[in-house]
Amino acid sequence: MRMIKLAVNGTLMRGLKLNGNLVKAGAVFVKEAMTEPCYRLWSIDDIHPAMKKVLEGGESVEVEVWDVPAVGLAGILLQEPLGLCIGLVKLADGEAVLGVIGEDFLIRSRGKEITSYGGWRSYMAGPEYGG
């Protein structure tokens, strides 16, 4: 079975709301990782995050890397909230993997900047989280 590495930065992470979508598809947790310092992170209505690569002012964001069966990848992505999509994500160790990223319309219309927290879990543990 062909496996594809997928970096997730929010509700697909272990123990969070949509993690069951990965598990049901047969995905296997590989590692915790950080992205290269070229991303920004937004909270979308305090329901899920959206990560985007930027040209300036980027930071590292905490992600989890999962091995996902190629046959299950589309099913996982079709269950993601509108405005989240797939792109290449560069990890701090130089590896490039597929990852969940946010589209501009989502970030601009409903996003609150949370990059300074370093990741979704840290944001949820902080005083600003309202979910």
N, C-alpha and C positions, 0 to 999 in steps of 0.2 A: 504494500500500500504506500503510495507516494504521500509524503508529509511536507507541509509548507509552514515555514516559521512565520508567526504573526505576533506583532507587538501590540499589546492592549494597554490603555492608560486610564480606564474607568470602570464602568459597571460590569465589564467582562472579567475583571480581575477576581482572583480567588476570594471566596466568601461574600462577594457582592451580588447585587440583584440579578444580573444577566449571566453570571458565570455558568449556570446550568446549560446555557446554549452551547458553550464550548464543550462541556463535559458530555452532553448528549450526542454531539457530533464526533466524539471519540478523540478529542484533543488531549494532549498531554502537556502539563506544565514543564518548561525547560529551566527558566531562571528569572530572577529579578534583574533588571538592568536599568541603566540611565541612557538617555539619548545624548547625542552630541549637543553642545550648547548653542543650538540654532532653532529652538522651538519656543513657542508661547502657549499658555494654557488658559482656557476660559471655562467657567462654570455656566452651564446652560440651564437656567431656571433652578439651580441647585438639584437637578435630577441626574445629570451626567456631564462629563467634561467634553471639551473639544480642543484638540491640539493642532497647531498649525506651524509649519516651518516659516521662518522669517529671514529677511536679508540682514537686518540689524537688530541688536538688542535681545537676541535669543539667549535662552538658558537651557540647562539640562532638565529633563522631565523624567520622573520615575515611570517605568513601564514593566510589564511582565511579558516574557516571550513564551509562546506556546507552539508546539508542533501540532498542526491541524491537518487531518486527512484532506487531501485535495478535493475529494468528492463531497465533503461536508462544509467547505469554506463558503460557498455561495449561500447555503442555508443560514449560516451564522450571520453573514452580512445583511441578508434580507430582513433579519429580525432587529437590526440596529435602528435607532431613531433616525428620522429624516434629517439629512444634513451631515451625517457621518458617512465617510467613504473610506476607500483603501488607497494608500499611496506608499511609496518607499520611505522608510524611516531609517535614519543612520543612528546606530548605537555608539556610545562613547568608546567602545573597543574597536570601532571602525567597521563593524559588520553592518550590512544593509539588509533589512528584512521588510516584508510587507507590514503595514501598520494602520491602525484606525486613526484617521485625521478628520478635522472639521472643515466644512466648506465655509467660504466667506459669508454667505448670506445668513447662515446660522449664527456665526460669531458676532456679526454686526447687528443683527436684529434682537438677539436674546442673550448675548454673552456678557459675563462679568469677569474681568481679568483676575486670574488667580495664580499666575506664573510664580510669584514669590514663595508660594507654599512648596513648590518642587514636585507636586504630584497630587492626585485626587484624594488619596488616603489622608495625607497631611492636611489638605483643605477640609475634609470632612471632620477631622479631629479639632479643627480650629474654631474660634469664636464667631466667625462670619457665616459658617455653614447653617443654612436654614432648613435643610431637608429633613 
